[in-house]
């Protein structure tokens, strides 16, 4: 529970500092108040669930992440990971949170085809604090992930999204390492 509180506090502080840098608010409390107002009027969030596998070893990962964007490029993400293996350790539960950066692009616009020109992709990168695993109480884990979301289907102001991502886990004991992942989710846009 202590690690979860520290992770949540760190995520809020990061977002407050990001907000402060954008609006020149002289205090973190002003940034936290702005975050609270933005979440209360929330129209720009994404929820994804997915599966991943370590590039080495027999380690698997199922996850759920919820992200909230303050603008088109900066947001926060919080999530839950369930890791399992038939190897040395059977399972682990990880709570994570941090900052994410993204940008929507038209990756195939150079092709000239109408269908491919209309494809939207959103590359993203996130740096997340995570609860340590097992008896590793020496510090907080870190997860750095990068990937891309593709818009599959639009309805009203929602998008069905799917994507790929690659992450590096550190401070997670047995679960440290690189993972390749796929995900499916829904977004509500600005």
N, C-alpha and C positions, 0 to 999 in steps of 0.2 A: 504494500500500500504506500510505503514511504517513497519507493521508486516511481510509482504512478504519479504521486503528488509532485515530485521533483520534475518529472517529464512534463506534466501539465503546466507547471509554473514556468519552466524554460520555454515551452511553446508560446505561452501568453506573452512572456517578456520579449521573445524574438519578434512577435507580431507587433507588440507595442513599439519596439525600436524601429521596425520597418515603417509603421504608420508615422512615427515621429520624424523619420527622415523625409517622408513625402510631404508632410504638412507643417514641419518646423514647430511642432508642439514641444514646449520646453520640459515636459514631464512624462514619465511612463504612464501615470494615471490618466493623462489626457488621451494617450494612445489606447489604453484599455477601454476607456469610455467610448471612443470612436469604434473600436471593435465590437463592443456590445450593441451599439446602435446599428452597425452594419448587419450583424447577425439577426437582430430583431426584424429588419426589413429584407431578409434573405431572399434573393432571387438568383443567386449564382453559386450553385453547389454541384458536386459530383459524388456519387456513391458507386464504388466498384467492388467486385468480389473476384477472386482468381485463384490460380494454382501455380506453384513453382517447384522447381527441382534444382538441387545443388549441382554445380558443374563437376564436383568431385564427391564421392561417397554416396551412400544411399539415404539422402536427406530430402524430405518433402515438406512443402509449405502450402497451407491454405490461408487466405487472408481476406479481410474486409477493410476498406479504407473509405473515409468520408473527407472530402476536401471542400473548403470554402474559399472563394477568391475575392479579395478586396477590390481588385481591378482586373483587367484582361491578362495581367502577367504575374501577379504576386498573390499568394494565398497561404493558408495553413492546412495541414492534413493531420488527421488522427486515425488510428486504426488498431486492429487486433490481428495477430498472427498465431496460427496453430501449426507447430512443427512436429513431425514424427519421423521415425526411422526404425528399421528392423535391426539396426546396429547397436552401438554402445548405450545410447540413451533412447528411451521409448518415445517421449513427447515433451513439448514445452509450450507454454502460453506466453505471448509477448504483447505488451501494450506499448504503442509507439505514438509519437507526435512530433511535428516540426514544421518547417517552412518549405513551400514548393514554388518553383518558378516555371512559367509556361508561356507559349506564344502560338497562336493559331496561324497556320500557313496553308498555301495551296502547293503541295510538293510536286505535282505533275503539270503545273501550268505551262511549262516549256514545251510539252508534247503537242499542244494545239487541238487535241481531241476534246469535244464538248464534255463527254462523260468524265474523262480524267482531269480536265481543268477544274471541274466542280468538286473534286474530292478535297475534303478538309482534313487536316491532321494537326494535332496539338502535341509537339514535343514538350517534355517536362523533365525537370530534375528536382529532387527533394533531398533534404538532409534532415534525418529524423533521430530523435533521442528515443531509446528503448529500454525497457526494464531488463536488468541483467538476468541471465539464465542460471537455474540450479543454485549451487552454493557460491556462485560468483557475486559476492556482495561488495566487491572492491570498487565498483563504479557503475556508471550508467552505460549501456550499450549504445552503439551508433549504427544507423543504417543509411547508406547513401544509395539512392536509386535514380535511374534515368530510363526514360521510355518514350512511347508515343501512343496517343489515342487517335483513333479514326472514327469519325461520325458515320454511323451505319444507316440510321433512319431518323427523320424529324417528325414530330407531332406536337402541335401547338408550340410552346416555347421549351420543349424537352428534346433531348437527343439521346438515342441509344448509341453507346460507344463501345468499342472494343480496342484492345491494344496489347502491346508487348512491352516488357520492361526487364531491366537487368539490375541487380542490386548486389551490394557488398555489405555483409554484416561483420561488425567488429564488437568485441566486448560481450559476445553471446556464448562464450565457452565452446562447447562441442558444436554449436550451430554456426560458428564463424565460417565465412567463406562467401563464394559468389553463387548467385542463383539466377536462372533464367525463368521468366514468368509470363503468363498470359492472363488477361482479365476481361470482364464484361461488366458494363454498368450503365447508369443513366445520369444525365446532366440536365440541370436547369440553367439556362443561359441568361446573360444580362438583357 
